Structure formats: structure tokens, C-alpha cells
Amino acid sequence: MCLPILSAWYRKTGEKPALALANFDYADESIELLKKQDCIREIIRFDHTPRDHIGGWPYKGPELHFQPSEPFFNLGFRGVPDKPLLDFVAEEHQLEIDENFVLIFGEPLSTYAGQTVIIDKYEKQFLFQKIGSEGVYLSKNNSISHNLALAAGAQKVITWTTGAAMLLLSAGIPCTIYGENRLREYHLTKVYNRFQHFDFIGVDL
């Protein structure tokens, strides 16, 4: 979610910021994709493992483990968002948002042309099996860039309300997103509000 903020900074100042990543699930897998973005100067890894891998808490912890030689912003969540996620992150530091940002992943691959693919990096395949969705499950062993390229070349893409959905939409890849009915309004108004070209299907778990 911070990439449109970094892109706005780059377009306004001409300066490419570095992006520092702590230890979290799929951090290493993210590096290849992040290096493709024209708004990032470099990727820096530092040794800090948040207690909560999903939310990255404690929010102020990274500053104790990473001391950059240049001014920096902590673009993490300072609490429970009370507005769309991108606005919530940007407003803390009065940063701007590139509303035209498109995630760069490479060229579409035609491997599954004419077929349905299911992309979900958090292994919720049982949810899709439960609701009867059929398609080719893209391997979590693939790089994120490769899976996005496969999805871009497929006839239909199905995902769950995880980071995979955000990646697909940021890359401009139309998809069907399954999510819990009880969180439907939250996802549509706070998470995916800036995107088009997707269908949201609510399920009761």
C-alpha cells in the first residue's frame, strides 16, 4: 500500500527513496517485484521481526533496529484505520498519493490463456474448494512477479481478500475477489475503494 506514496514522492521531487523491509512473511519474495518499480532506489533489509507478522506490531519498533543515514518515514499502520488504507498511511506524514500508480511486474504470460487461475499467497485454498471455485492454483513457490504474469495472461483470475488481491488490482489485472460477508463493507470502502475491474463475492464462513 505504500508504493503509490513512494511513486508520488518520486514524481514530485525526482528523488527515488530507498525502501527498508523488516522480517515478515514473503519479505524475500517481495524484493524481486519491488526492484522492478521505477520509484524505488534500493531495497534495504534489516533484522527486526514484528510480534504480529500481519499487522507489523509494535508500530514504532523498527526505529529501534534500523537507523538510516537519511530522513525516513514509517509507513506502517499506527492503529486501526478509520478511513481508506492509503489515505490513512499518507496522512500521518502529510504525504501525497499517486492515483495513477500501476504496479510493474513484467510481460503477461500465455501459459494459462483461456483458463481460470487462482492466486493466493496465504494458502487459503480450502476456502475456494469449499465454495466450489475451479481453476489452476498458481504455486506459492513461484516468484510474485511470475504469478502476476501468469494471472495477466489467463482468461479469469480468482483470489481472496489478501495481499494477492491488492497486487492484482495495483497491476491492473481484472479479478474476482472472494471475501467474508461480515467484512464486505470494510473491504469495499477502506481497501479496494480506489480500484475498478473486479467483482467482489461475499461468503459466510
N, C-alpha and C positions, 0 to 999 in steps of 0.2 A: 504493500500500500504506500510505501514512501517513494517509490520510483517517480510518480508524477510530480512530487515535490522536488526531487533532485533534478528532474528534467526542467522544471520551471526556473530553478536556480541557475542552471547552466545556460538556458536561453536568455535569461535576463542579464547575467553577469559575464558570460563567456568562460566562466571557471567551472571545471569539472571537479566535483567533490569526490573524495575517497569515501568508501562505504566500509565501516567496520562491523564484523559479524562475530558474535559470541558463539558458544557451543549450543546448538539446538538441532532438533531433528531435521535432516536434509540440508544442513548448512553447507556441507561439502558439495552436495549435488547442485546447490544453487549457484555456485561460483561460475561454472561454465556459462550459464544463462546470463548472469549479471555482467560478466565481462563483455557480452555482446551489446550491451546498452551504450549508446553514444554519450550518455550523460554522466558516466562514471569513470573517474580517472584510474582508480585501482581498488582492489578488494583487500582488506586487512583482516586477518583472523587474530583473535586474542582469546586467552584462556579464561573463560568465565562460563559457568554452566548455571543458568537460572534454575530456581527450585521448580518452577512451573514452566515446562517447555512450551506449552500452548500460549500462555499469556506473557511469558518472559519476565515474571516477577522474581525478585523485587525490582521495581521500575528504575530506581536510582542506583542499583547495584553496579552496572557496568563501569561507571566513573571511578570506582574503587579499584578496578582491574585493568583499565585502559586509560593511559594518559597521553593523548595525542599532542603533537608539537604545534598544532594549529587550532583555531577556534572550532568548536563542534556543536552539533545539535543531537540530543537524544530523541530520536523519532519513534520511541516506543509508546505504549499506551500508559498514560498517567492515572488511569482509572477506568471505570465503566463508561463507554461512550454514550453521550446524551444527544448526539447528532450524527450525521453520516461520518463514517470512519475517517475518510480522507480529510474532511474539514476538521475533525476532532484532533487529528495529528498535527495538521498545519497550523492551527490557530494558537497553539501553545507558544510557538516561536515567531508568530506573525509571518509565516512563510506563504508563498503563493503556490498555486496548483496549475500544472499544465493540463488543461482539459482535453487537449488533442494528443496526449501521450499514447503511443502504441508500443507494446512490448515487442522487441526484436527477438526472434527465435531461429530464423533461417528460412529455407525454402520448404514449402509443403511437399510431403512425400506421398506418392500414389499407391503405397503398399496395400491400403485398405479402401481404395476407391470403390464406391458402390456399396460399402458395408458400414455397419454401426460399430463404433468403438466406445469403450468405457474407460475413462481415465480418472483415477482417484489414488493419490499417493498415500492416503491414510488407511488403505486396506479395508474399506467398508463394503467389500464385495457381497457380503451376506445380505446387506440391505437391498442391493439390486436383485439378488437371487430371490429374496422374499417378495419383492414387488413384481417379479417376472420380467425384468428387462433382459433382452438378449443382445449379445454383441461380442466383439473381441475385446478382452481385457488387456490393456496395454501394461506391459511388465514394469514393476517398480524398479527393476534392475536397469532399465533404460535411463539415459540422462533425461532431465526435464525438457531440454531443448528438443531431443529426439521424439519424445512423446507428443510434444506440441506440434511438431512437423507431421507426425503420423495422423494426429487428430485433424489438422488443417486439410489433409488430403482425403479424409473419409467423407462418406455421404452424410452421416449423422454422428453427433458426439453426445454422450451421456456422462454426467458427473454428479457428485454430491456436493453439499454446501461446505466445501473445504477450500484450501488454497488452490486446488486444481481448477475450480470454477473461476476464481479470480484471475488465474494465469490465462485461461482460455479467453475470457472476456477482455482482458487487457491486451491480448494479442489479436483481438478482432475475430476470433473464431466462434461462430454461432454454436450454441449448445443447449441441451435440455438439462436443467438443474433440478435434482430431487432434494427435498428438504423436509424437515419436520413441520407439520401444520402449526404447531404451537409457536414456532419461530418465524413463520411466514412473513408477517408484517415487519419484523425486525430486519430480516434479510433484504426485503424489497425496498425498505426506506432508509436503512443505515449502511448496507453493504453493497448492493448491486444497483443503487439508485442512479448512478452515472452511466450505466450501460444499457444497450439495446441488444437486439438479436439473440435473445434467449427466452426459453419457456421455463417457468417455474411450476413444478408439480409437487404439491404437498402430500405427505403421507403421515399416517398416525402410527407411531411405534409403540 
